Amino acid sequence: MNGHILLITDGSPSADAAGQMATEMSLALKLPLKAVFILDEGWNNFLGDEWINTSSTRMRFFHWFEDGIHKHSQEVLAEVTEKVKEHGGEVETEIKIGKTEKVIVELTTEQETALLVLPNPHATAPAATAGLRFNLSSLSKKVECPIYIGPQ
């Protein structure tokens, strides 16, 4: 088996379980793991409630919100890195912003991907902690590698 194992995460319980499996497979198969936290570009269109009634208040809220999501993504990826490295594995992490499905397809074609590991899109709340949404049927037609879906 060639390439790397690509883990897409959002920090949800389903993504954590999928990440554990990706870590175990990476170590067992001696393949590098690439963990990517995708921030869906839809957050840019997020509107606040009526209490955000001025542009300066709205911008302060957006900056606070972006900082929180970015910090969360860094913490999630640091945890994955620690788990892999403590067992002597190879890991790379990245934060991407864009349309989730498009980013996933691009990532699987940029580098040879032996396995794509995803959180379960049907997991119970909070399934998508950071707004990770994708259509599994559509995605499976666009990627050429096998896909492992995390538990609900």
N, C-alpha and C positions, 0 to 999 in steps of 0.2 A: 504494500500500500504506500503510495507516494503522496506528497503534499502535506497540508496541515489540517488540523481540526479547527473549524471556524465556529466559535460560540457567539451567538447574538444574545445579549442580555439587556434587561431593563431593571434588574434588582428585585423583581417580583419573586414570590416563593417558588413559582413554577420555573423561573429562570435559574434560581439558585439550585434547584434539584437537577435541572438539565446541565448546569455548570459542573455539578459534582460528577455526573456521568461523563461529561466531556473531559474533565480532569483525569478520571480513572482510565478512560480510553486512551487519552494522550500518553499517559505514563506506560500503560500496558503495551501499546503499539509503538512506543518510542517515536511519536510524531509530535512536532511542535504544536502548541495551542495558540490560536489567535482569538482573543476575547474583544468583542466590539460592543460598545454601548451606543445605541442609536437614539439620537434626539430627533423625534419627528418634527419636520419643519412646520407642521400644523400649530405648534406652540406659538409661532410668530403671529398667528391670527387670533390668539387668545384675547378675549375682551373681559375686562373687569365689570363688576356690578356697578350700580348707580353711585355707590359711595366714591368711586374713582371719577370724580366729576371735573377734574382739571387735567390738562395735559401733563403738567409737572408731577402731579400725584400719580398719574397713570404710568409715566416713565419711571418714577422711583419704584413703583410696584413691579414693573416688568424687569428692571435690573435686579431687584431683590429675588424675584422668581427665577430668573436665569441663573443667578449665582447659586441658588439652592439646588436646582436641577444639576448644574455642572458639578457642584461639590458632591452630590449624591452619586453621580456617575463615576467620579474619581474614586470614591470610597468603595463602590462595588468592584471596580476593576482592580483596585489595590488588594482586595480580599481574594479575588481569583488568582492574582499574581503570587500572593503569599502561599496559597494552597498548592500551587503547581511547583513553585521553587523549593518549598520545604521537602519535597520528594525528589528533587533533582531534575525536574522537567524544564522544558524550554517554553517560554511564554512571551507573547507580544500583546500589547493592549492598544486600543485606539477608541477615540470618541468621534462619531460621525454625526453630521446633521444633514437631514434630507428626507425624502420620501422613503419610508421603511423598505418596501419591496425593491425599489430601484437600488438602494444602497446595498441590500443583501445580494442582489444579482451581480452588481459591479464587484463586490468583494469576492464572490466565488469565481469570477473570471480574471481578476487581477493576478491572483496566485493560484496554483493548483490546489484544489480543496478536496481532501479525502472524504470529509464528512462535515455536513452543516448541522449544527445543534441549535435548536430553537426552543423558547418557552412555549408551553401549550397555549394556543390562541383561544381555547375554550375553557381555560382554568377559571375557577371561581374568584371573585374579587379578593384582593386586589390583583387581578391577573396582569394588568399592564400598569405597573407603578408609574412609569414615565411616559405613558401614552403609546407604547409599542403596539402597533396594529398592522396585521398583514392577512392576506387571504391565502390560506395554505394551498388551496386548489390551484389558484393562479400562479403562486410562487413555485410549486412543484413542476410546472410546465416550463419554467424559465431557467431553472438551475439544472446542471448536469450531474451533480454529485448526489449521493444518498443524503437523506434528511432524517435526523433523529428529533422527535418531539418530546419535550419534557412532560412529566406527569401533571395531571390536574391538581 
